Each structure stands twice: as structure tokens, then as C-alpha cells.
Amino acid sequence: MASSSLLSPSSSTAANPAASISFSSSLSAAPLPRRPSSAFPRGGRRGRRSLSVQSKIREIFMPALSSTMTEGKIVSWVKSEGDVLSKGESVVVVESDKADMDVETFYDGILAAIVVPEGESAPVGSPIGLLAETEDEVAEAKAKAAAKSGSPSSPPPAPPAAETPAVTSNPAPAIAQPPPQPAAPVGVPGQIVATPSAKKLAKQHKVDINKVTGTGPYGRITPADVEAAAGIQPSFKPAVAVTASPAVAAEPAPAAAAAPPKSAAPAPPPLPGSTVVPFTTMQAAVSKNMLESLSVPTFRVGYPVTTDALDALYLKVKPKGVTMTAILAKAAAMALVQHPVVNASCKDGKSFTYNSNVNIAVAVAINGGLITPVLQDADKLDLYLLSQKWKELVEKARSKQLQPHEYNSGTFTLSNLGMFGVDRFDAILPPGQGAIMAVGASKPTVVADADGFFSVKSKMLVNVTADHRIVYGADLAAFLQTFSKIVENPESLTL
């Protein structure tokens, strides 16, 4: 796993240690003119200063492991509550949208409380744990963690709306009355307290979390509350108190009395026998990128390339560890040097950037997702070094150990499905890049020359999807012609 030191101190404690010490002065002299008497507290001797050291409870934040990361998932806590930590030690393993990374601490201390447990997600910048400086501050940190998660240290009294109404001898008037309104959540005024799974569920079903009434401890919003607001039938029935009479038990629960928002349409039930599998963090990131690509005006150009000479070169260099992917990446990089506009990028819709480096990102399918390791400066590396670098990147990608710069610095993307026998396909343009090349399989094809003689040659079809805001048809056609010449005369690839 990759390592990252991205833990930050709490906003309540400055990075400078001196900021954790507050100074107060006490003067007993006569009141000074033009100053309010409250400016100097009474008691004590003039000139004496007392030091009051504030507690150093630091928050461990969810780090941003990449520029596109908005949420992280806790894979595992390396340390447990109560463990003594030293600066630079790994504390937690976080899953970003592309890799798993060990996160280290910047401070010595005690891991007093874990706010976000393993398997749950949290937004970037939100606290996931608390670090205390001394044993005396551990209890205070635990209380602070309970307040953040909305879980009290002791069982709270039941809110008024959740109390079972008393059974009277004449229940008819009680039934005729309108259902009681849910009690307001108990907690910090204006603060919405919800479990991470409830927030994720609300985002999935497009439910405004601020309009959901929580039924958990201290008004905490639970997944069942979000399902009720979205109009989803819960998969289990709530427990009924044993002491409730049939007439009382038949009444609807106060939480169910709130009608679901009109804008939230109930989700269709899954088909019988089907299985619902939520997105992994990587799959969610791929989905987000694909949706962003829809806002880019793209066009596609296909070009057939003869590969007889390329196939002969591959048979020659394969025993030396060179892969076909490395050969294609090298050929694309050499062509991009001659056509820099295809290597350009447009990210704001108002301007585009000519990239000084030719970084070829290559799509790799891994377990549970897709990632694009980047061959940086592919035009400057020789074929053998480039192939060795590619093998290292693939191994790191499949073990989820890539560093952010090894998968988010691409300027041009290559997707090769030829090894699966696919003869042609279109690739979706990654956001922020100018073009992506889709390479199909090389297959024997009957061709005719200018004299009418037929022969059989190996050909592969290359399709390029480009951003039409910066790359035009003539630019892409010229690039493909150059790429074809390099592939059909590959001697320059080994120089």
C-alpha cells in the first residue's frame, strides 16, 4: 500500500504549539482612565501572569488522496483505541477512488477514539478519529467523539414523540386526533446528525437530509429514517413494546406520520432473484468520470493500420520482456510529439493547455474497477525501459499501491482490447484529456494493390475519440497518419 502523511491537527488547535497556551493577566491597581473596569479582572498582583494550558485533542481528518477524491472509505485501522502513537506511524488504511493508502500521523499521542469505523465512508476533511496528548484527555476525547457521532455515552431519555401513549377507557377520541408531530432532534441547534450510511443512502435516493426527522438517539438520522422519507418499504418490521395494547400497537409510528417528499419518487423494487451490489469506491469514481465526459463535445475517427512489420518486431523483442502495450504506447508518444494539439487538454471550457510532457495513460482492468497507470515521458524512454516501467505499474495497480501521480497525470490515453480478439470499439474520453485511442486486434485481411493484385496483410483498426473543442478532424487525421507510418515502419521504436 502507498503511504501518505495527511493527518492534520484540529481546527481548534493551531499548528504552532505556543498557540495552545493562553495567557491572562490580573491587576489590582486603581482603575485606569478611558478603560472599562472589565478589562482587568480583580484579584491577584499586578504584573503576575498565570498560564492555563488547553487540552491538546487533535482531530484525525479524512485526507484527500487525489485531486478527484471527495469521499474516502476506511479499509482498516492499523491502530486501536488506546494505542500510543509516534510521529510518522501508520494509523489507518484509506481507500480512495484509485488506491489504498497507509495514512501516517504528524503527532505523538494516544488514539483516544475512532469516529468512523472500518467499512464506512466519510467526506474528505471530516474527522475520522481523535488523538489525545495524555491519558487524562482520553475520556474527554471519547465524549467529544460521542458528540460528533451523535451516540451518547449513557442511554438518553426517550423523546416525547416516541413515548407510548397511555391507554384510556375511551380510545375513540385518540384515534380521531391527528398523529403527533415528530419531536425536534435533541443536540446542537442547527446541526443535522446522521450516520454515514444514512448520508450515503440519502445521496443515493436524492433525499434532502436536512428535511429528514431522525428517530435515533438524540434525534440521530438512521438509514430507516431516510428510507421512510424516500418512500421505501423497510425490509423488517419495527419491534412493538410488549406492554402496548392492540389498539395502541395498531397506530402508526410517529416517524412514519411524516409524508415523503413529493419530489422523491419511490425506487422500483428489484426483480425477483436479483442481487443489488453497491458501487465500490473505485466504481463510483469511474461512474462520476464517465458522467463528466458527457459534457465534452467529442468526435471519433477510425483508421486501419497494417501491422506485419509491427508483428515481426514484437516476435523479436518479446523474449526480452517487451509487451505489445509498451510498443503501442511508444508509437503513440512519438506521434504525439509531432502533433502536440492532440496531447493538449481543456479543463475549464475557456482555454486549452499544450502539455510539455507526453504521459501515456493505459487502461487496465483490475478486480472491481478500472484504472489508468501513466507512463510518464513515454517519448523519452527507450522501448525496453518503458516496458519494464509498465510491468511495475501494472503490479502496483493490481495491488492498489499506485501513488496519485502514477494514475492522474496522463495527457493521452491508450485502451487496448486486441488481446481479447476485439476488432473494433469506441473508448470514452477521460475528463481533462484531449484524446483517447482504442486499439483493436490485428487480423489477416485481403487487400488489393494499385495493379489489381491481391494479397493478405495483417491490419488493425484504431479508433480515436477526441475533444472537438481543441482537436479538429484534420488534426486527428494527420496524427493517425503519423501513427500509422511509425507502426508500419517500426525501426525507429528501438532506437
ROGU-769411 format. One line per 8 residues: number of its first residue (from 0); their letters; for each residue x, y, z of C-alpha. Coordinates in steps of 0.5 Angstrom, whole numbers. Layout:
NUM = a = X/Y/Z ~ ...
This chain:
0 = massslls = 0/0/0 ~ 2/7/-1 ~ 4/12/5 ~ 1/19/6 ~ 2/23/12 ~ -4/27/11 ~ -7/28/18 ~ -8/35/20
8 = pssstaan = -9/38/27 ~ -16/40/30 ~ -18/47/28 ~ -19/49/35 ~ -11/47/36 ~ -6/51/32 ~ 0/48/29 ~ 4/53/33
16 = paasisfs = 5/49/40 ~ 5/56/43 ~ -2/57/41 ~ -4/52/46 ~ -2/56/52 ~ -7/62/53 ~ -4/68/58 ~ -9/72/63
24 = sslsaapl = -6/78/67 ~ -9/80/74 ~ -8/87/76 ~ -10/90/83 ~ -8/97/81 ~ -13/103/81 ~ -18/103/75 ~ -14/107/69
32 = prrpssaf = -18/112/65 ~ -21/111/59 ~ -21/104/60 ~ -27/99/62 ~ -26/96/69 ~ -28/89/66 ~ -21/90/62 ~ -17/88/68
40 = prggrrgr = -20/82/73 ~ -20/83/80 ~ -15/80/85 ~ -8/78/84 ~ -2/82/84 ~ 0/87/78 ~ 5/84/73 ~ 3/77/75
48 = rslsvqsk = 1/72/69 ~ -2/66/70 ~ -1/60/65 ~ -7/56/63 ~ -5/50/58 ~ -11/48/54 ~ -12/40/52 ~ -9/38/46
56 = ireifmpa = -14/34/43 ~ -13/33/36 ~ -18/31/30 ~ -15/26/25 ~ -18/28/19 ~ -20/24/12 ~ -15/26/8 ~ -15/28/0
64 = lsstmteg = -11/23/-3 ~ -12/25/-10 ~ -15/31/-14 ~ -21/28/-15 ~ -23/25/-9 ~ -29/27/-5 ~ -30/21/0 ~ -26/16/3
72 = kivswvks = -27/9/6 ~ -24/6/12 ~ -21/0/10 ~ -18/-2/17 ~ -15/2/23 ~ -8/0/24 ~ -8/2/31 ~ -13/1/36
80 = egdvlskg = -16/6/41 ~ -12/7/47 ~ -5/5/43 ~ 0/10/44 ~ 3/13/37 ~ 9/16/35 ~ 10/21/29 ~ 11/18/23
88 = esvvvves = 7/12/25 ~ 1/9/20 ~ -5/10/24 ~ -11/8/18 ~ -11/5/11 ~ -16/9/7 ~ -19/7/0 ~ -19/13/-5
96 = dkadmdve = -22/13/-12 ~ -16/9/-14 ~ -12/6/-9 ~ -11/4/-2 ~ -6/8/2 ~ -3/8/9 ~ -4/15/13 ~ 1/17/18
104 = tfydgila = 0/22/24 ~ 4/28/25 ~ 4/28/32 ~ 6/24/38 ~ 0/22/43 ~ -6/17/44 ~ -11/14/39 ~ -17/16/44
112 = aivvpege = -23/15/40 ~ -25/12/33 ~ -30/16/30 ~ -31/13/23 ~ -30/5/24 ~ -28/0/19 ~ -32/-1/13 ~ -35/6/13
120 = sapvgspi = -34/12/9 ~ -33/20/11 ~ -32/26/6 ~ -25/29/5 ~ -24/34/11 ~ -29/31/16 ~ -26/28/23 ~ -25/20/23
128 = gllaeted = -21/20/30 ~ -19/24/36 ~ -12/24/38 ~ -10/26/46 ~ -4/28/48 ~ -4/25/55 ~ -8/19/59 ~ -12/25/63
136 = evaeakak = -15/27/56 ~ -17/21/53 ~ -24/21/57 ~ -25/28/54 ~ -24/26/47 ~ -29/20/48 ~ -34/25/50 ~ -32/29/44
144 = aaaksgsp = -33/23/39 ~ -39/21/42 ~ -42/28/41 ~ -39/28/34 ~ -42/21/32 ~ -49/23/36 ~ -48/17/40 ~ -49/19/48
152 = sspppapp = -44/16/53 ~ -51/14/57 ~ -58/12/55 ~ -62/18/53 ~ -69/19/56 ~ -74/17/50 ~ -76/23/46 ~ -83/26/47
160 = aaetpavt = -86/23/41 ~ -83/16/42 ~ -87/15/48 ~ -92/10/48 ~ -99/14/49 ~ -103/12/55 ~ -109/7/54 ~ -115/10/56
168 = snpapaia = -122/7/57 ~ -125/11/51 ~ -120/11/46 ~ -124/13/40 ~ -122/21/41 ~ -115/19/41 ~ -116/16/34 ~ -119/22/31
176 = qpppqpaa = -114/26/33 ~ -108/28/28 ~ -102/24/29 ~ -97/28/33 ~ -91/31/30 ~ -84/29/31 ~ -80/32/36 ~ -74/36/34
184 = pvgvpgqi = -68/33/35 ~ -64/34/41 ~ -57/36/40 ~ -53/42/38 ~ -58/48/35 ~ -58/48/27 ~ -54/41/27 ~ -56/35/23
192 = vatpsakk = -53/29/26 ~ -54/23/22 ~ -50/16/21 ~ -45/16/15 ~ -49/10/12 ~ -56/15/13 ~ -52/20/9 ~ -50/16/3
200 = lakqhkvd = -57/13/3 ~ -60/20/2 ~ -55/22/-3 ~ -57/15/-7 ~ -64/17/-7 ~ -64/24/-7 ~ -67/26/-1 ~ -65/32/3
208 = inkvtgtg = -62/30/9 ~ -64/37/12 ~ -71/35/12 ~ -71/28/15 ~ -73/27/22 ~ -69/23/26 ~ -71/17/31 ~ -65/15/33
216 = pygritpa = -61/17/40 ~ -61/25/41 ~ -65/25/34 ~ -60/22/30 ~ -62/20/23 ~ -61/13/21 ~ -62/9/15 ~ -69/7/17
224 = dveaaagi = -71/15/17 ~ -68/16/10 ~ -72/10/7 ~ -78/13/10 ~ -77/19/7 ~ -76/16/1 ~ -82/12/1 ~ -78/6/1
232 = qpsfkpav = -81/0/5 ~ -77/-3/10 ~ -74/-10/10 ~ -76/-11/17 ~ -82/-9/22 ~ -80/-5/28 ~ -81/-8/34 ~ -87/-7/39
240 = avtaspav = -87/-6/46 ~ -90/-12/50 ~ -94/-7/54 ~ -97/-4/49 ~ -105/-6/48 ~ -107/-8/41 ~ -111/-1/40 ~ -104/3/41
248 = aaepapaa = -100/-2/37 ~ -104/-1/31 ~ -103/6/31 ~ -98/9/26 ~ -91/10/29 ~ -90/18/30 ~ -84/17/25 ~ -88/14/19
256 = aaappksa = -93/20/20 ~ -89/25/16 ~ -91/24/9 ~ -85/23/4 ~ -83/29/0 ~ -87/30/-7 ~ -81/30/-11 ~ -78/24/-9
264 = apappplp = -80/18/-13 ~ -80/11/-10 ~ -75/7/-12 ~ -77/1/-16 ~ -77/-6/-13 ~ -71/-10/-15 ~ -73/-16/-20 ~ -74/-23/-16
272 = gstvvpft = -68/-27/-15 ~ -64/-21/-17 ~ -58/-18/-12 ~ -56/-11/-11 ~ -49/-9/-11 ~ -47/-2/-9 ~ -41/1/-12 ~ -34/0/-9
280 = tmqaavsk = -30/7/-8 ~ -27/6/-15 ~ -33/4/-19 ~ -36/10/-16 ~ -30/15/-18 ~ -31/11/-25 ~ -38/13/-26 ~ -37/20/-24
288 = nmleslsv = -32/21/-29 ~ -36/18/-34 ~ -42/23/-33 ~ -37/28/-33 ~ -35/26/-40 ~ -42/27/-43 ~ -41/35/-42 ~ -35/35/-47
296 = ptfrvgyp = -37/35/-55 ~ -33/29/-58 ~ -32/26/-65 ~ -29/20/-67 ~ -24/18/-73 ~ -22/11/-75 ~ -16/9/-78 ~ -14/2/-81
304 = vttdalda = -6/0/-80 ~ -2/-5/-83 ~ 2/-9/-77 ~ 6/-14/-81 ~ 12/-10/-79 ~ 10/-9/-72 ~ 8/-16/-71 ~ 15/-18/-73
312 = lylkvkpk = 18/-13/-69 ~ 14/-16/-63 ~ 17/-23/-64 ~ 24/-20/-64 ~ 23/-16/-57 ~ 18/-21/-54 ~ 24/-25/-51 ~ 27/-19/-48
320 = gvtmtail = 21/-17/-44 ~ 18/-12/-48 ~ 10/-12/-49 ~ 5/-10/-54 ~ 2/-5/-50 ~ 9/-2/-49 ~ 10/-2/-56 ~ 4/2/-58
328 = akaaamal = 5/7/-52 ~ 12/8/-55 ~ 9/9/-62 ~ 3/14/-60 ~ 8/18/-56 ~ 13/19/-62 ~ 7/21/-66 ~ 4/26/-61
336 = vqhpvvna = 11/30/-61 ~ 9/31/-68 ~ 2/33/-66 ~ 2/37/-60 ~ -5/39/-60 ~ -7/32/-59 ~ -3/32/-53 ~ -7/38/-51
344 = sckdgksf = -12/39/-45 ~ -18/43/-44 ~ -21/43/-37 ~ -25/50/-36 ~ -28/50/-43 ~ -25/57/-44 ~ -18/55/-46 ~ -13/49/-47
352 = tynsnvni = -6/48/-45 ~ -1/45/-49 ~ 3/40/-44 ~ 10/40/-44 ~ 10/32/-42 ~ 8/26/-46 ~ 5/22/-41 ~ 1/16/-44
360 = avavaing = -4/13/-39 ~ -6/6/-41 ~ -13/3/-38 ~ -12/-3/-34 ~ -18/-8/-32 ~ -17/-10/-24 ~ -21/-13/-19 ~ -27/-9/-18
368 = glitpvlq = -26/-3/-23 ~ -21/0/-28 ~ -15/5/-27 ~ -10/8/-32 ~ -3/8/-30 ~ 1/13/-33 ~ 8/12/-37 ~ 11/19/-36
376 = dadkldly = 15/22/-41 ~ 14/16/-46 ~ 17/19/-52 ~ 24/20/-48 ~ 24/13/-45 ~ 27/7/-50 ~ 23/1/-51 ~ 26/-4/-46
384 = llsqkwke = 26/1/-40 ~ 19/3/-42 ~ 16/-4/-42 ~ 20/-5/-35 ~ 16/1/-32 ~ 10/-1/-35 ~ 10/-8/-32 ~ 12/-5/-25
392 = lvekarsk = 6/0/-26 ~ 1/-6/-27 ~ 3/-10/-21 ~ 2/-4/-17 ~ -4/-2/-20 ~ -7/-9/-18 ~ -5/-9/-11 ~ -8/-2/-10
400 = qlqpheyn = -1/1/-9 ~ -1/7/-14 ~ 1/14/-12 ~ -3/19/-14 ~ 2/22/-19 ~ 2/15/-22 ~ -5/15/-25 ~ -8/22/-25
408 = sgtftlsn = -2/25/-29 ~ -4/23/-36 ~ -4/27/-42 ~ -7/22/-47 ~ -10/15/-46 ~ -9/8/-50 ~ -14/3/-49 ~ -12/-4/-52
416 = lgmfgvdr = -17/-10/-52 ~ -14/-13/-58 ~ -11/-19/-54 ~ -19/-21/-53 ~ -20/-21/-60 ~ -24/-15/-60 ~ -23/-12/-67 ~ -26/-5/-66
424 = fdailppg = -29/-1/-61 ~ -30/6/-58 ~ -27/9/-52 ~ -30/14/-47 ~ -26/21/-47 ~ -23/22/-40 ~ -24/29/-37 ~ -19/33/-38
432 = qgaimavg = -15/30/-44 ~ -15/32/-51 ~ -16/25/-54 ~ -16/17/-52 ~ -14/12/-57 ~ -18/5/-58 ~ -14/-1/-61 ~ -17/-7/-64
440 = askptvva = -14/-14/-65 ~ -9/-15/-71 ~ -13/-20/-76 ~ -11/-22/-83 ~ -14/-18/-89 ~ -15/-19/-96 ~ -12/-12/-100 ~ -11/-10/-107
448 = dadgffsv = -5/-6/-109 ~ -5/-1/-115 ~ -4/-6/-120 ~ -10/-10/-118 ~ -6/-16/-115 ~ -9/-19/-108 ~ -5/-20/-102 ~ -6/-22/-95
456 = kskmlvnv = -4/-17/-90 ~ -5/-16/-82 ~ -9/-10/-80 ~ -12/-7/-74 ~ -17/-2/-73 ~ -15/4/-69 ~ -21/9/-67 ~ -19/16/-63
464 = tadhrivy = -24/20/-59 ~ -22/27/-59 ~ -25/33/-55 ~ -27/37/-61 ~ -26/44/-57 ~ -19/43/-58 ~ -18/38/-63 ~ -21/38/-70
472 = gadlaafl = -22/33/-76 ~ -15/35/-80 ~ -11/35/-73 ~ -13/28/-72 ~ -13/25/-79 ~ -6/28/-79 ~ -4/25/-72 ~ -7/18/-75
480 = qtfskive = -3/18/-81 ~ 4/19/-77 ~ 2/14/-72 ~ 1/9/-78 ~ 7/11/-81 ~ 11/9/-75 ~ 7/3/-74 ~ 9/0/-81
488 = npesltl = 16/2/-80 ~ 18/1/-73 ~ 25/1/-73 ~ 25/8/-70 ~ 22/5/-64 ~ 28/1/-62 ~ 33/7/-63
